[in-house]
C-alpha cells in the first residue's frame, strides 16, 4: 500500500516534490513508441483548447514547456503533444500524430473536462509549420492517417497560431541565409526524404500554401524580420495566399526579432493572440 501511495504521489508531484500543473495522457502508440500529451487547464471556465506543437527542425525537441502556456491565464486549456520525429518517420507521420491527438482530445473531452470546440492548433518554428499544415488540411485523407483510432472523431481545428514556421518547402532554400541552409538542408533530408527538388510531390504535400482553400480557419502569424534561420518570406507567402482567398489572417511582424525570443510570448503578445482568437471565434 505504501508503495502504491508513493507512486501516485510521484506522478502528481514529480520527483522534486512540486505539484505538477498538468496531467499526462497516452493518446497513441506506434510500434514501440508511446505518444503522450500534457494537458494544462485554467482554473475557471475554458474558452477552448490550444494544441501546442513543439519545434526542433522536425528532428528534435519535446512537448515540455509550451511557449504559449501564458494563455492559460486567459482561459485556454493547452494540450502539448508528442509526435514522431523525422529520424523515426518522415512526413506525413507528424501530421498523422498531431491529428490523432486532436481526435483523442475530442473523444475524451468529458473525461478530461474540456470542450470539444473550438480547437486551435499552434506551434513555433517546425511546430509552427506543422500547425499550419494541420490547420489547412481539415478532412484531408493523406494528412489524416489512421494512427491511434477514434476515427469517428473530427481532427478539424477552428484556428491556427503559427509562430515563425515554414509554409512552402519548394521555395524555402532559395530564401534562406547560409546559416539557414546549414540547418534546413539536413533537416529536409530527414523530414521529406530528400531536397525539395528531388521529392517535389512530398515537398508540396508538406507545404501549407498548396492546400489552402476558402474553408480554412483564421490564421495568426508571427515572425521576426531578422530571423536568420526561418526566412520571413515564408510567412509572407502564407499571408499572401490567405489574403488571396479572402480568409481572416493577422500577420504580426516582430521588428528586430530573430528566431524566437520573448517578443513571441510576452504579456502584450499573449493579449493580441487571445483577442484575435476571441474575435474570430466569436467567444
Secondary structure by P-SEA (a helix, b strand, c coil): caaaaaaaaaaaccccccccccccccccccccbbbbbbbbbccccccbbbbbbbbcccccccccccccccccccbbbbbbbccccccccccaaaaaaaaaaaaaaaaaccccccccccbbbbbccaaaaaaaaaaaacccccccccccccccccccccbbbbcccccccccccccccaaaaaacaaaaaaaacccccccaaaaaaacccccccccccbbbbbbbcccccccaaaaaaaaaaaaaaccbbbbbbbccccccccccccaaaaaaaaaaaaaaacc
